[in-house]
């Protein structure tokens, strides 16, 4: 799977929604996934001192069953955040556009393809929270060798920083104030400090660790994200599968010694910052910044989809109604937002629902229903009170759309309309932008 862009486009015939545990495991594999072997525990484990997880099936909530009306482009949605959307042009360049509620996409930047020949794929675009910088990570092939290339551009198109990495699947995180970009390389974290009118300064944080005395391999630290105040970085042991079971660490954002910690922080100011974009990894948006709880999901268990809510190595779980076939789920303000389908769909398509993981685990509040375009759908971004949904399979002439939904009442607006596509990476979400 990609940075990872978790965008609207997907390969035909493959489910676009996967469990978060699967995504985390795939992130450790090369772009070519054949031969990648990994093991993933599907259910929470309980320590002897913790109560056994209890099954809390979800009773289907009343909701619309008729086919929702066709989605319309450009309608106004008061309070909606601005978004960046990238597309590939006919000449192979990357076009970044801004979307504001009630308007159509407006081009703000067009970036040429990398030099040096070869083809590029697996594009990931991440806008700084300030909207004045854009990080582009893409896998470049040259002479049969695949590697990620990172480029940082200003909003005026000036190349600010670039580096070819000797690996694939690099992750990126912007500091909450947009002053620093961190690239997970992954045995080294590259921190790029940016300042107005000055060239960026780059430093490295070594995240590889020495072997245990018995000679066993100790895995490097995987980047999770910044603290809420931007002063600290957090990570987890990178085994390619289950970081919520592994040791955690923190380090100053400007470098310094790595300090192992017992768990992710929840105190105001130093707790984990909300991820500004889903690009790069699903580990950040799966963690609730306020409580440190982690959500994972798996479908196909007892003809249902199961949601696991973890705190450390213990947790509880609940099942969606019988017949649920796909689910994408993430935290939003301490509650769980899920995009899911139930067979037979009967014209109901995808549902956007809020799930209560506290008072009544699994209790569902239906927010809205969206048409089923064929292929799949995914959550591609969360902002205060809004969720961005990707719909479509990625097959030429199939419906491919980015739809913004207001969580309070289900009102929605189309950010990217359906397009005819010849590439499974025709467009994707590039992060939230300032309203101005």
C-alpha positions in Angstrom: 0.0 0.0 0.0 1.1 3.5 -0.5 2.4 6.7 1.8 1.0 6.5 1.2 -1.7 8.3 -0.2 -5.0 6.9 1.0 -6.8 8.7 -1.8 -9.9 8.0 -3.8 -8.3 5.9 -6.5 -7.9 2.1 -6.1 -7.2 -0.8 -8.4 -10.2 -2.5 -9.8 -11.6 -5.5 -8.0 -9.6 -4.9 -4.9 -11.2 -3.6 -1.7 -10.1 0.0 -1.0 -10.7 -0.3 2.7 -8.4 -2.4 4.7 -7.8 -2.9 8.4 -5.3 -0.5 9.9 -3.2 -3.4 11.1 -2.9 -4.5 7.5 -1.9 -1.1 6.3 0.8 -0.8 9.0 2.2 -4.2 7.9 2.2 -3.3 4.3 4.1 -0.1 5.0 7.1 -2.2 5.9 7.1 -3.9 2.5 8.5 -2.7 -0.8 6.3 -1.3 -3.5 6.2 -4.7 -5.1 4.4 -6.6 -2.4 4.8 -10.1 -3.7 6.8 -12.2 -1.3 6.3 -9.9 1.6 5.4 -12.0 4.7 4.2 -10.6 7.9 2.2 -11.7 10.9 -0.6 -9.6 12.5 -2.6 -10.4 15.7 -6.2 -9.6 14.9 -7.7 -9.3 18.3 -6.8 -7.5 21.5 -4.8 -9.3 24.1 -5.7 -8.9 27.8 -3.3 -9.1 30.7 -4.4 -11.2 33.8 -5.2 -8.0 35.7 -7.5 -6.7 33.0 -11.1 -7.8 32.4 -11.6 -10.0 29.3 -12.8 -8.1 26.3 -16.6 -8.2 25.9 -18.4 -8.6 22.6 -20.7 -5.6 22.0 -22.5 -6.2 18.7 -23.9 -3.1 17.1 -27.6 -3.0 16.5 -28.3 -1.6 13.0 -29.4 2.0 13.3 -32.3 3.4 11.4 -31.2 5.2 8.4 -32.0 6.0 4.8 -32.2 3.0 2.6 -33.1 4.8 -0.7 -30.2 5.6 -3.1 -28.8 9.0 -2.0 -29.1 11.8 -4.6 -26.3 12.3 -7.1 -23.4 14.1 -5.7 -23.1 17.7 -6.9 -19.8 19.6 -7.4 -19.2 23.0 -5.8 -22.0 23.4 -3.3 -21.2 25.6 -0.3 -20.6 24.0 3.0 -20.1 26.7 5.7 -17.3 26.1 8.1 -15.6 23.6 5.8 -11.8 23.5 5.9 -9.8 24.3 2.7 -8.0 21.3 1.1 -5.2 20.6 -1.3 -5.8 18.1 -4.1 -3.1 16.8 -6.4 -3.5 15.4 -10.0 -1.2 14.1 -12.7 -1.4 16.1 -15.9 -1.1 14.7 -19.4 2.6 15.7 -19.6 3.3 13.8 -16.3 3.7 16.8 -14.0 2.0 17.1 -10.6 -0.6 19.8 -10.3 -1.6 20.9 -6.8 -4.9 22.7 -6.5 -6.7 24.5 -3.6 -10.4 23.8 -2.8 -12.6 26.1 -0.8 -16.2 25.5 0.0 -18.5 26.7 -2.8 -15.7 27.0 -5.4 -14.1 24.8 -7.9 -10.5 23.6 -7.7 -8.0 26.4 -8.3 -4.4 25.5 -9.5 -1.8 26.9 -7.1 1.3 25.0 -8.2 2.5 22.7 -11.0 5.6 20.6 -10.3 7.6 18.9 -13.1 8.4 15.3 -13.0 11.9 14.4 -11.5 14.9 14.6 -13.7 17.3 11.8 -14.4 14.9 9.6 -16.4 12.9 6.6 -15.3 9.3 6.6 -14.3 7.7 7.6 -11.1 4.8 6.3 -9.1 3.3 6.0 -5.6 3.0 9.8 -5.3 2.4 11.3 -1.8 1.8 15.0 -1.4 1.7 16.8 2.0 1.0 20.5 2.5 2.4 22.3 5.4 -0.2 23.6 7.9 0.7 27.1 6.8 0.0 26.3 3.2 3.3 27.9 2.0 5.3 24.6 1.5 4.5 21.3 -0.1 6.4 18.0 0.4 6.3 15.6 -2.5 7.5 12.0 -1.9 7.4 9.7 -4.9 9.0 6.4 -5.8 11.3 6.8 -8.7 12.6 4.0 -10.9 15.8 4.3 -12.7 17.7 1.3 -14.2 15.5 -1.1 -12.4 16.1 0.4 -9.0 13.3 1.9 -7.0 13.8 4.6 -4.4 11.9 7.4 -2.8 12.7 11.0 -3.8 11.7 13.8 -1.5 11.2 17.4 -2.8 10.0 20.4 -0.9 8.5 23.3 -2.9 7.4 26.8 -1.9 3.9 27.9 -2.9 5.5 29.9 -5.7 7.1 26.8 -7.2 10.7 27.2 -5.9 12.5 24.0 -5.1 13.5 24.5 -1.5 15.1 21.1 -0.7 15.4 17.7 -2.3 17.1 14.3 -1.6 17.0 10.9 -3.1 16.6 8.2 -0.4 18.0 4.7 -0.6 14.6 3.1 0.2 10.9 3.1 -0.4 7.9 3.8 1.9 9.3 6.9 3.6 6.9 8.6 6.0 6.6 12.4 6.5 5.2 14.6 9.3 4.9 18.4 9.4 5.3 20.2 12.8 2.0 21.8 13.9 3.3 25.3 13.1 4.7 24.2 9.7 8.3 25.2 10.7 9.8 21.7 10.4 9.4 18.6 8.3 10.5 15.2 9.5 11.2 12.3 7.0 11.4 8.8 8.4 14.2 7.2 6.4 13.7 4.8 8.6 17.0 4.2 10.4 17.5 7.9 10.4 15.0 10.7 10.8 15.8 13.7 8.6 14.6 17.0 10.2 14.3 19.9 7.8 13.9 23.2 9.5 12.4 25.9 7.2 12.4 29.7 7.8 11.2 32.6 5.7 14.0 34.0 3.5 16.7 31.4 4.6 17.7 28.1 3.2 16.5 25.1 5.1 18.8 23.4 7.6 18.9 19.7 7.8 19.9 17.5 10.8 19.6 13.8 11.5 18.3 11.7 14.4 19.8 8.2 14.3 16.9 5.8 15.1 18.7 2.5 14.6 19.6 0.8 17.8 22.4 -1.6 18.8 21.9 -5.3 19.0 20.8 -6.9 22.2 23.7 -8.6 24.1 22.4 -12.0 22.9 22.8 -10.8 19.3 19.1 -10.5 18.5 18.1 -7.8 16.0 16.6 -4.6 17.5 14.3 -2.9 15.2 14.6 0.9 14.4 12.1 3.4 15.7 9.2 4.2 13.4 8.0 7.8 13.2 4.5 8.5 14.7 4.4 12.2 14.8 5.0 15.5 16.7 3.8 16.5 20.1 1.0 19.0 20.3 3.4 21.8 21.0 5.8 20.7 18.3 8.8 20.3 20.6 9.0 16.5 20.7 8.8 13.6 18.3 7.3 10.3 19.1 8.0 6.8 17.7 7.4 3.1 18.2 9.5 0.0 17.5 9.2 -0.7 13.8 8.6 -4.4 13.2 6.3 -3.9 10.2 3.2 -5.1 12.0 2.1 -4.1 15.5 3.7 -1.0 16.9 1.0 -0.7 19.6 2.5 -3.7 21.3 6.1 -2.4 21.1 8.2 0.0 23.1 7.7 3.7 22.5 10.1 6.6 22.5 10.5 10.3 22.3 13.2 12.7 21.2 13.5 16.5 20.9 12.4 17.7 17.5 15.7 19.4 17.0 17.7 16.3 17.9 19.2 14.8 21.0 19.1 11.6 23.0 16.3 9.1 22.4 14.3 8.4 25.6 12.2 5.2 25.9 8.8 5.8 27.4 6.1 3.5 28.8 3.3 4.9 26.6 2.2 7.7 24.4 1.5 11.1 26.2 -2.0 12.4 26.9 -1.3 15.5 28.9 -2.3 18.8 27.3 0.6 20.4 25.4 2.8 17.4 25.1 0.3 14.8 23.9 0.4 13.5 20.4 -0.7 16.1 17.8 -3.5 15.2 15.4 -2.2 14.2 12.1 -2.8 16.9 9.5 -3.0 14.3 6.7 -3.4 10.6 6.3 -0.6 10.5 3.9 2.4 8.4 4.9 1.0 6.1 7.5 -2.1 5.2 9.3 -0.4 5.1 12.7 -1.0 8.7 13.6 -4.7 9.0 12.9 -5.4 5.7 14.6 -4.2 7.1 17.9 -6.5 9.3 20.0 -4.3 12.2 21.0 -6.4 12.7 24.2 -6.3 9.2 25.6 -3.5 7.3 23.8 -6.0 4.6 22.7 -5.4 3.0 19.3 -8.1 1.7 17.0 -7.6 -1.2 14.5 -10.1 -3.2 12.5 -10.5 -6.4 10.6 -13.3 -7.6 8.3 -14.2 -11.2 7.5 -14.5 -12.4 11.1 -17.8 -14.3 11.6 -19.2 -12.6 8.5 -18.7 -9.1 10.1 -16.2 -6.3 10.6 -14.6 -6.1 14.1 -13.3 -2.9 15.7 -10.5 -3.3 18.3 -9.8 -0.4 20.8 -6.5 -0.8 22.5 -4.8 0.9 25.4 -1.3 -0.6 25.7 -1.6 -4.4 25.2 -5.2 -4.6 26.5 -8.4 -3.7 24.9 -12.0 -4.3 24.0 -13.7 -4.9 20.7 -17.2 -4.7 19.1 -18.6 -6.0 15.8 -20.5 -4.2 13.1 -23.9 -5.7 12.0 -23.8 -9.0 10.2 -22.9 -8.6 6.5 -20.5 -5.7 7.0 -17.9 -6.3 4.3 -15.6 -3.3 4.5 -14.6 -0.7 7.1 -12.2 2.2 7.4 -12.1 3.8 10.9 -10.2 6.6 12.7 -10.4 8.9 15.7 -12.0 12.3 15.6 -12.2 14.3 18.8 -12.3 11.2 21.1 -15.0 9.4 19.0 -14.6 6.9 16.2 -15.6 7.8 12.7 -16.1 4.9 10.3 -16.8 4.4 6.6 -18.4 1.0 6.0 -20.6 -1.1 3.8 -23.1 -3.9 4.5 -24.1 -6.6 2.0 -26.5 -6.5 0.3 -26.2 -2.8 -0.1 -29.7 -2.4 -1.4 -28.8 1.0 -2.9 -27.6 2.3 0.5 -23.9 2.3 -0.6 -21.4 3.5 2.0 -22.3 4.7 5.4 -20.5 7.4 7.4 -21.1 6.7 11.1 -19.9 7.8 14.5 -19.2 5.0 17.0 -19.1 5.4 20.8 -16.1 3.6 22.2 -16.8 4.7 25.8 -20.3 4.7 27.3 -21.7 2.1 24.9 -19.0 0.5 22.8 -20.1 0.2 19.3 -23.2 2.4 19.5 -23.7 3.8 16.0 -24.9 7.2 15.0 -25.5 7.3 11.2 -24.2 10.5 9.8 -24.9 10.1 6.1 -25.0 7.5 3.3 -23.0 7.8 0.0 -23.5 6.1 -3.3 -21.6 2.9 -4.0 -19.4 3.6 -7.0 -17.9 0.1 -7.4 -14.5 -0.7 -6.1 -14.3 0.9 -2.7 -13.9 3.9 -0.5 -11.7 5.2 2.3 -11.3 8.0 4.8 -8.6 10.2 3.5 -8.7 13.1 5.9 -10.2 14.4 9.1 -10.4 18.0 10.3 -12.4 19.5 13.2 -15.9 18.4 12.6 -15.3 17.2 9.0 -14.2 14.0 7.2 -13.0 13.7 3.7 -14.1 10.5 1.9 -12.6 8.9 -1.2 -15.0 7.0 -3.5 -14.1 5.0 -6.6 -12.2 2.1 -7.9 -9.7 3.7 -10.2 -10.8 2.0 -13.4 -11.2 4.2 -16.4 -14.7 5.7 -16.6 -15.5 4.6 -13.1 -16.7 7.1 -10.5 -13.9 8.6 -8.5 -14.7 11.4 -6.1 -13.5 13.2 -3.0 -16.4 14.1 -0.8 -16.3 16.3 2.3 -18.9 15.5 5.0 -19.8 17.6 8.0 -20.1 15.3 10.9 -22.7 17.2 12.8 -25.5 16.9 10.3 -24.2 14.9 7.3 -24.1 17.8 4.9 -21.6 17.3 2.1 -19.8 18.9 -0.7 -17.8 17.4 -3.6 -14.2 18.4 -3.6 -13.1 16.4 -6.7 -15.7 15.2 -9.2 -15.7 11.9 -11.0 -13.2 11.7 -13.8 -12.1 9.3 -16.5 -8.8 7.8 -15.4 -6.0 5.9 -17.0 -3.9 5.6 -13.9 -4.8 4.4 -10.4 -3.0 7.4 -9.0 -4.9 10.0 -10.9 -5.4 12.3 -7.9 -5.2 12.3 -4.1 -5.6 14.4 -1.0 -2.7 16.6 -0.2 -3.6 18.0 3.2 -5.6 20.8 4.8 -4.9 24.4 3.9 -5.4 27.7 5.8 -8.8 29.3 5.0 -7.3 32.5 3.6 
